[in-house]
Amino acid sequence: MEKEFRKDTGEMRKMAVHAQHYHAMFWATISFCSYLALSLVLWRGGILNLEQVLELGTLSVFMNYALGIMEPILWIVEAISNLITAQVNIERLTGLLETVPDVADSKKIQEKYGDTFNAKRENWEELIGDIEFRDVSFRYPDGEDYVLEHFNLKIPAGTNVAIVGETGAGKSTLVNLVCRFFEPTSGQILIDGRDARERSQLWLHSNIGYVLQTPHLFSGTIRDNLLYGNEHATEEQINEALARVSADKVVARMEKGLDSDVGEGGDLLSTGEKQLISFARAILADPRIIVLDEATSSIDTVTEQLIQDAIGDVISGRTSFVIAHRLSTIRTADIILVVKDGKIIEQGRHEELLRDKGYYYKLYTRQYEEDMINSVMV
């Protein structure tokens, strides 16, 4: 990476030096030509004035002409430079707009279910939450190694699936496939018994609640951010969602309550407060599938306990995927998937995995020892 960085920055430095060189040469040439023209006018005009052929006033006008003749040239060059800069920006923007998505609905699916801008919700079926991985193999578009190979797993509706592993092990891969952010290289992912590709992405995404490790709120009020989950929610539903995750305490502390501004990206709230609002927003959407991506790893202990108390209620009756850093928080999961180096190496319940004394056992005991040491030090 350092070699590539040095190479790219070296090329950029070389081009920047050349650009400044040509820029300096251009301005020097223009200035030279401008003052050369002025010198010629003064020389020839001075002679004519001495011969009383040309008056001083007329000579002064010609001098202004000599200096001013270069200004249009400078304007033209400046305009060309701005056009080139604009062309680069337009090419980048056009390239972005014309980028073909890696995952897209077929025309047949769009005709039946609509697209992002014209959803045909009357044709949408109710999502129950049964998920099945059927002989799924997957590798990322820019990767060479398979992350999953001939993977099979049935997840009945309402199942709580925990995904654990060290940082960078590839815990988000399964969730990305379920959410159809990527499609399997081979095999099928079935949602309620049908291939996920047989229904629209918007239908699936409308039934998924996703709480990120780093919460994000949009500029506006707390109410505005909650209504992103369900724009038709009533005041009673909003208050109920806030109460279920103890986010009502956050709102109560705000001067204007639900109409309090959260700032750019939620900067007026703490990380824990933003996370609680994100939980309430997900609940308000009433999704059939909920994903918690290490949702308690970046908050304080008190707030974490509030969220842990609410998680059981939040995921009850829903198919849920919990990407966990703290293994103590997923002991009650229906199934735990252990990921290492991008591959699932173990799966089962908490007690079963501890009994097998494999990789999960090592992770759990190591974390338990660290917690014990930290508690003693405190």
C-alpha positions as CSV (number, residue, x, y, z in Angstrom):
1,M,0.0,0.0,0.0
2,E,2.9,2.3,0.8
3,K,4.5,1.6,-2.6
4,E,1.2,2.3,-4.4
5,F,0.6,5.4,-2.4
6,R,4.1,6.7,-3.2
7,K,3.7,5.9,-6.9
8,D,0.3,7.7,-7.1
9,T,1.4,10.7,-5.1
10,G,4.7,10.8,-7.1
11,E,2.8,10.9,-10.4
12,M,0.5,13.6,-9.0
13,R,3.4,15.7,-7.8
14,K,5.1,15.4,-11.2
15,M,1.9,16.5,-13.1
16,A,1.3,19.3,-10.6
17,V,4.9,20.6,-11.1
18,H,4.5,20.5,-14.9
19,A,1.1,22.3,-14.6
20,Q,2.6,25.0,-12.5
21,H,5.6,25.3,-14.9
22,Y,3.3,25.8,-17.9
23,H,1.1,28.2,-15.9
24,A,4.2,30.3,-14.9
25,M,5.5,30.2,-18.5
26,F,2.1,31.3,-19.9
27,W,1.7,34.2,-17.5
28,A,5.3,35.3,-18.1
29,T,4.8,35.2,-21.9
30,I,1.5,37.1,-21.7
31,S,3.1,39.8,-19.4
32,F,6.1,40.0,-21.8
33,C,3.9,40.4,-24.8
34,S,1.8,43.0,-23.1
35,Y,4.7,45.2,-22.0
36,L,6.4,44.6,-25.4
37,A,3.3,46.0,-27.1
38,L,3.3,48.9,-24.6
39,S,7.0,49.6,-25.4
40,L,6.4,49.6,-29.1
41,V,3.5,52.0,-28.7
42,L,5.6,54.3,-26.5
43,W,8.6,54.1,-28.9
44,R,6.6,54.8,-32.1
45,G,4.1,57.1,-30.4
46,G,6.9,59.1,-28.8
47,I,8.5,59.6,-32.2
48,L,5.2,60.7,-33.7
49,N,4.6,63.1,-30.8
50,L,8.0,64.7,-31.2
51,E,7.2,65.2,-34.8
52,Q,3.9,66.8,-33.7
53,V,1.9,64.2,-35.7
54,L,0.3,62.6,-32.6
55,E,-1.0,64.3,-29.5
56,L,-0.3,63.0,-26.0
57,G,-4.0,62.3,-25.4
58,T,-4.1,60.0,-28.4
59,L,-0.9,58.3,-27.4
60,S,-2.4,57.7,-23.9
61,V,-5.4,56.0,-25.5
62,F,-3.1,53.7,-27.6
63,M,-1.2,52.8,-24.5
64,N,-4.4,51.7,-22.8
65,Y,-5.3,49.7,-25.9
66,A,-1.8,48.0,-25.8
67,L,-2.3,47.0,-22.2
68,G,-5.9,46.0,-22.6
69,I,-5.5,43.9,-25.7
70,M,-4.1,41.0,-23.5
71,E,-7.1,40.9,-21.1
72,P,-9.5,39.1,-23.5
73,I,-6.8,36.6,-24.1
74,L,-6.5,36.0,-20.4
75,W,-10.3,35.7,-20.1
76,I,-10.4,33.1,-22.9
77,V,-7.6,31.0,-21.4
78,E,-9.3,31.2,-17.9
79,A,-12.6,30.2,-19.5
80,I,-11.0,27.2,-21.2
81,S,-9.3,26.2,-18.0
82,N,-12.7,26.3,-16.1
83,L,-14.3,24.3,-18.9
84,I,-11.7,21.6,-18.6
85,T,-12.2,21.4,-14.9
86,A,-16.0,21.3,-15.4
87,Q,-15.5,18.6,-17.9
88,V,-13.7,16.4,-15.4
89,N,-16.4,16.9,-12.8
90,I,-19.1,16.2,-15.4
91,E,-17.4,13.0,-16.4
92,R,-17.1,11.8,-12.8
93,L,-20.8,12.6,-12.1
94,T,-21.9,11.0,-15.4
95,G,-19.8,7.9,-14.6
96,L,-21.5,7.7,-11.2
97,L,-25.0,8.1,-12.7
98,E,-24.3,5.6,-15.4
99,T,-22.8,3.0,-13.1
100,V,-24.7,-0.3,-13.5
101,P,-25.6,-1.8,-10.0
102,D,-24.1,-5.2,-9.2
103,V,-27.6,-6.2,-7.9
104,A,-30.6,-5.3,-9.9
105,D,-34.1,-6.5,-10.5
106,S,-35.1,-7.9,-13.9
107,K,-37.6,-6.1,-16.1
108,K,-40.2,-8.8,-15.3
109,I,-39.8,-8.2,-11.6
110,Q,-40.0,-4.4,-12.0
111,E,-43.1,-4.7,-14.1
112,K,-44.8,-6.7,-11.3
113,Y,-43.4,-5.1,-8.1
114,G,-42.3,-1.7,-9.4
115,D,-39.0,0.0,-8.8
116,T,-37.6,2.4,-6.2
117,F,-39.5,5.4,-7.6
118,N,-42.7,3.7,-8.5
119,A,-43.4,0.8,-6.1
120,K,-46.4,-1.3,-6.8
121,R,-47.1,-2.1,-3.2
122,E,-50.5,-3.7,-4.0
123,N,-48.6,-6.6,-5.5
124,W,-46.3,-7.1,-2.5
125,E,-46.7,-10.3,-0.6
126,E,-46.4,-10.4,3.2
127,L,-43.0,-11.4,4.3
128,I,-43.0,-14.1,7.0
129,G,-39.2,-14.4,7.6
130,D,-38.2,-18.0,6.6
131,I,-34.7,-17.9,5.2
132,E,-32.8,-20.7,3.6
133,F,-29.3,-20.9,2.2
134,R,-29.3,-23.6,-0.4
135,D,-25.9,-24.8,-1.7
136,V,-24.7,-21.1,-1.6
137,S,-21.1,-20.3,-2.8
138,F,-20.0,-16.7,-2.7
139,R,-17.0,-14.6,-3.4
140,Y,-16.8,-10.9,-3.6
141,P,-16.7,-9.3,-7.2
142,D,-13.1,-8.2,-6.7
143,G,-12.0,-11.3,-4.8
144,E,-10.5,-14.6,-5.8
145,D,-11.2,-16.8,-2.8
146,Y,-14.7,-18.1,-1.9
147,V,-16.0,-16.8,1.3
148,L,-18.8,-19.4,1.4
149,E,-18.7,-22.8,-0.4
150,H,-21.7,-25.0,-0.8
151,F,-23.2,-23.5,2.4
152,N,-26.6,-24.8,3.5
153,L,-28.7,-23.4,6.4
154,K,-32.4,-23.2,7.2
155,I,-33.5,-20.3,9.4
156,P,-37.2,-20.6,10.4
157,A,-39.2,-17.4,10.9
158,G,-38.5,-15.9,14.4
159,T,-35.1,-17.5,14.7
160,N,-32.3,-15.4,16.4
161,V,-29.0,-16.0,14.6
162,A,-25.8,-14.7,16.2
163,I,-22.7,-14.3,14.1
164,V,-19.4,-14.0,16.0
165,G,-15.7,-13.9,15.1
166,E,-12.7,-11.6,15.5
167,T,-12.5,-8.2,13.8
168,G,-12.2,-8.5,10.1
169,A,-13.2,-12.2,10.0
170,G,-16.1,-11.5,7.6
171,K,-19.1,-11.5,9.9
172,S,-21.1,-9.2,7.7
173,T,-21.0,-11.5,4.6
174,L,-24.1,-13.6,5.5
175,V,-26.1,-10.4,6.4
176,N,-25.1,-8.8,3.1
177,L,-26.4,-11.8,1.2
178,V,-29.7,-12.0,3.2
179,C,-30.2,-8.2,2.6
180,R,-29.3,-8.7,-1.1
181,F,-26.6,-6.2,-1.0
182,F,-24.7,-9.0,-2.9
183,E,-26.0,-12.0,-4.7
184,P,-24.6,-15.5,-4.4
185,T,-22.0,-16.6,-6.9
186,S,-23.9,-19.9,-7.1
187,G,-26.8,-21.4,-5.3
188,Q,-29.9,-19.8,-4.0
189,I,-31.1,-17.8,-1.0
190,L,-34.8,-18.4,-0.4
191,I,-37.1,-16.0,1.4
192,D,-40.3,-17.6,2.4
193,G,-39.6,-20.5,0.1
194,R,-38.9,-18.4,-3.0
195,D,-35.6,-17.3,-4.5
196,A,-34.9,-13.7,-3.3
197,R,-34.3,-12.7,-7.0
198,E,-38.0,-13.4,-7.8
199,R,-39.1,-10.4,-5.8
200,S,-38.0,-6.8,-5.8
201,Q,-35.2,-5.4,-3.7
202,L,-37.4,-2.6,-2.4
203,W,-39.9,-5.2,-1.1
204,L,-37.1,-7.0,0.8
205,H,-35.5,-3.8,2.1
206,S,-38.8,-2.5,3.3
207,N,-39.1,-5.5,5.6
208,I,-35.6,-5.2,7.0
209,G,-34.5,-3.1,10.0
210,Y,-30.8,-2.5,10.1
211,V,-29.0,-1.0,13.2
212,L,-25.4,-0.2,12.4
213,Q,-22.4,-0.2,14.7
214,T,-21.9,3.5,14.1
215,P,-25.4,5.1,14.2
216,H,-26.3,7.8,11.7
217,L,-29.1,10.4,12.0
218,F,-30.1,12.8,9.3
219,S,-30.2,16.5,9.8
220,G,-33.5,17.6,11.2
221,T,-35.5,16.8,14.3
222,I,-35.8,13.5,16.3
223,R,-39.4,13.2,14.9
224,D,-38.1,13.5,11.3
225,N,-35.5,10.7,11.9
226,L,-38.0,8.4,13.5
227,L,-40.5,8.9,10.6
228,Y,-37.9,7.6,8.2
229,G,-38.7,4.2,9.6
230,N,-42.5,4.7,9.1
231,E,-43.7,8.0,7.6
232,H,-47.3,7.2,8.5
233,A,-46.6,6.5,12.2
234,T,-48.8,8.1,14.8
235,E,-47.7,10.0,17.9
236,E,-48.8,7.0,20.0
237,Q,-46.7,4.6,17.9
238,I,-43.6,6.9,18.1
239,N,-43.9,7.2,21.9
240,E,-44.3,3.4,22.1
241,A,-41.2,2.7,20.0
242,L,-39.2,5.1,22.1
243,A,-40.3,3.6,25.3
244,R,-39.5,0.0,24.2
245,V,-35.8,0.9,23.9
246,S,-35.7,3.5,26.7
247,A,-35.1,6.3,24.2
248,D,-38.0,8.2,25.7
249,K,-35.5,9.3,28.4
250,V,-33.4,10.9,25.7
251,V,-36.4,12.8,24.3
252,A,-37.5,13.9,27.8
253,R,-34.1,15.6,28.3
254,M,-34.3,17.5,25.1
255,E,-35.7,21.1,25.4
256,K,-38.2,20.7,22.5
257,G,-38.8,16.9,22.9
258,L,-39.5,15.2,19.6
259,D,-39.1,18.5,17.8
260,S,-35.5,19.0,19.0
261,D,-32.9,19.3,16.3
262,V,-30.2,16.6,16.2
263,G,-27.7,18.5,14.2
264,E,-25.6,17.5,11.2
265,G,-25.4,13.7,11.3
266,G,-26.8,13.7,14.8
267,D,-23.8,15.6,16.2
268,L,-25.9,17.3,19.0
269,L,-26.5,13.8,20.6
270,S,-24.0,11.4,22.1
271,T,-23.2,8.1,20.4
272,G,-25.4,6.2,22.9
273,E,-28.3,8.6,22.4
274,K,-28.0,8.2,18.6
275,Q,-28.0,4.5,18.9
276,L,-31.2,4.5,21.0
277,I,-32.9,6.7,18.4
278,S,-31.7,4.3,15.7
279,F,-33.2,1.4,17.6
280,A,-36.5,3.2,18.0
281,R,-36.5,4.0,14.2
282,A,-36.0,0.3,13.4
283,I,-38.8,-0.8,15.7
284,L,-41.1,1.9,14.2
285,A,-40.6,0.3,10.8
286,D,-41.9,-3.0,12.2
287,P,-39.6,-5.1,10.1
288,R,-39.9,-8.9,9.8
289,I,-36.1,-9.2,9.6
290,I,-33.9,-7.2,11.9
291,V,-30.1,-6.9,11.8
292,L,-28.0,-5.7,14.7
293,D,-24.5,-5.0,13.5
294,E,-22.5,-4.8,16.7
295,A,-25.0,-2.3,17.8
296,T,-23.8,-2.1,21.4
297,S,-20.0,-2.0,20.8
298,S,-19.6,1.8,20.6
299,I,-21.7,2.9,23.6
300,D,-21.2,3.2,27.3
301,T,-22.0,0.4,29.8
302,V,-25.3,2.0,31.1
303,T,-26.7,2.5,27.7
304,E,-25.6,-0.9,26.6
305,Q,-27.6,-2.4,29.5
306,L,-30.6,-0.4,28.4
307,I,-30.3,-1.7,24.9
308,Q,-29.7,-5.3,26.0
309,D,-32.8,-5.2,28.0
310,A,-34.8,-4.0,25.0
311,I,-33.2,-6.4,22.4
312,G,-35.2,-9.4,23.6
313,D,-38.4,-7.5,23.1
314,V,-37.3,-6.1,19.8
315,I,-36.4,-9.4,18.1
316,S,-39.2,-11.4,19.6
317,G,-41.2,-12.9,16.7
318,R,-38.8,-11.6,14.1
319,T,-36.0,-13.3,12.2
320,S,-32.9,-11.6,13.6
321,F,-29.2,-11.5,12.8
322,V,-27.0,-10.3,15.6
323,I,-23.4,-9.6,14.7
324,A,-21.8,-9.6,18.1
325,H,-18.5,-8.5,19.6
326,R,-19.5,-9.2,23.2
327,L,-20.1,-13.0,23.3
328,S,-21.9,-12.8,26.6
329,T,-24.8,-11.0,24.9
330,I,-25.7,-13.8,22.5
331,R,-25.8,-16.8,24.8
332,T,-29.6,-17.2,24.3
333,A,-29.3,-17.2,20.5
334,D,-31.1,-20.0,18.7
335,I,-28.0,-20.6,16.5
336,I,-24.5,-19.2,16.6
337,L,-22.4,-19.0,13.5
338,V,-18.6,-18.7,14.1
339,V,-16.7,-17.0,11.4
340,K,-12.9,-17.1,10.9
341,D,-10.9,-15.9,7.9
342,G,-14.2,-15.3,6.0
343,K,-15.5,-18.8,6.4
344,I,-18.1,-20.4,8.8
345,I,-16.1,-22.9,10.8
346,E,-18.6,-23.7,13.6
347,Q,-22.3,-23.5,14.2
348,G,-24.7,-24.5,17.0
349,R,-26.1,-23.3,20.3
350,H,-24.0,-21.7,23.0
351,E,-23.9,-24.8,25.2
352,E,-23.0,-27.1,22.3
353,L,-20.2,-24.9,21.1
354,L,-18.7,-24.7,24.6
355,R,-19.0,-28.4,24.9
356,D,-17.1,-29.0,21.7
357,K,-14.2,-26.8,23.0
358,G,-13.4,-25.5,19.5
359,Y,-12.7,-22.0,18.2
360,Y,-15.8,-20.5,19.9
361,Y,-14.7,-21.9,23.2
362,K,-11.3,-20.2,22.9
363,L,-13.0,-16.9,22.0
364,Y,-15.5,-17.1,24.9
365,T,-13.0,-18.1,27.6
366,R,-10.5,-15.5,26.4
367,Q,-13.1,-12.8,26.6
368,Y,-14.3,-14.0,29.9
369,E,-10.8,-13.9,31.4
370,E,-10.4,-10.3,30.0
371,D,-13.6,-9.3,31.7
372,M,-12.6,-10.8,35.0
373,I,-9.2,-9.0,34.9
374,N,-10.9,-5.7,34.0
375,S,-13.4,-6.1,36.9
376,V,-10.6,-6.8,39.4
377,M,-8.6,-3.8,38.2
378,V,-11.7,-1.5,38.5
